[in-house]
Amino acid sequence: MKKVRLSVAGAGLIGYRHIEEIQKNPGCELVSIVDPHPPERIAGLGANAGIAATAGVPMYQSLSEMLVKDRPDGIILATPNQLHAEQAIQCINAGVAVFVEKPVAHTLADGIRVCEAAEATGVKVLVGHHRRHSPILHKVVEVVQSGILGQLVGVIGSAVFYKPDSEGYYDGPNAWRREPGGGPILLNLIHEVGNLRAMVGEIVAVQAFTSNATRGFKVEDTAAINFQFANGALGSFLLSDTAGSAKSWEQTSRENKQYPTYPDEDCYTIIGNRGSLAVPTMRLKYYSQDNDRSWYKPFFCETLHVERKDPLAEQIAHFAAVIRGEAEPLVTARDGLQNLRVTEAVVEAARTGSVIATIGPRNTAQQPAAA
């Protein structure tokens, strides 16, 4: 099999991780890195400005320079959010498949531009919502679509964790995290939106309350959110970056070795009228199929097996398959745009106290999961 030639733009933390996964994948070849100001060191990894030399590939100052000198099969954009749209469109116009780290763009308007450019040219665009490549999430979707849960009723979810007070996380150059835009809604919720849309279906409206009572910053530290899904299911979600709790994807999925994990904890429960599935412990409870259902009746109970793999590695393998024409993007530009749209709707719902619709013309990107 011919190796897919990939370039990575942005040599920061996530760019470095993509470089690692490309080098591990026998079907991929790292051919260049693009970064006008590569970091001297990457915190916690010890990588330095010699990253390109270590990898044995050239370091280019710009996408334009790289595209002229050594055009790859695909480009991974791990650059700052505000650069995503222009750089993605540059890659699309050059006819090169592009993998854009989430969010697909810094604003909805720019996200629409990326979608329209991709759809007008047919160039493949994959958005880096890496959890969508998790075997856990694939298994949840499979269970929901099997019908064993029956008609979906709702979902209970949480992303509650404690971001550090020390290590300068909120101070010095990171003081922006104390200001509007630096809280868990815009920084963390977009991951959860992607998960919920995959597991339950399209989100059509949101409500939200926020609080900054714990940290006292100008930005929220906690949010309580309600979701309405196109298939009639409802959802409640608690989000907080100041909570002494392990009920978050990072602390339960066992996919990111940076976090201590607690295999007895869950962060989602998907509920139907015939049963429920706790995620990621994959504890399934369901009634028999003879319609004899009641809270007086016992459930059949089992724990489903999932072979855990690194979603970042699976994502690189998928991007290579997309480039080879073996697969379509699992997270399209439209999917990335809708994840961003729902996240921003939560911000607006909390600000106004209103129910905010998230579906409009050409907004729907992902069909509701079948039940």
Buried (B, 14 or more C-beta within 10 A) or exposed (E): EEBBBBBBBBBBBBBBBBBBBBBEBEBBBBBBBBBEEBBEEBEEEEBBBEBBEEBEBBBBEBBEBBBEEBBBBBBBBBBEBEBBBBBBBBBBEBEBBBBBBBBBBBBBEBBBBBBBBBBEBEBBBBBBBBBBBBBBBBBBBEBBEEBBBBEBBBBBBBBBBBBEEEEEEBEEEEEEBBEBEBBBBBBBBBBBBBBBBBBBBBBBBBBBEBBBEBBEBEBBBBBBBBBBBBBBBBBBBBBBBBBEBBBBBBBBBBBBEEBEBBEEBBBBBBBBEBBBBBBBBBBBBBBEEEEEBEEEEEBEEEEBEBEEBBBBBBBBBBBBBBBBEEBEBBBBBBBBBBBBBBBBBBBEBBEEEEEBBBBEEEBBBBEBBEB
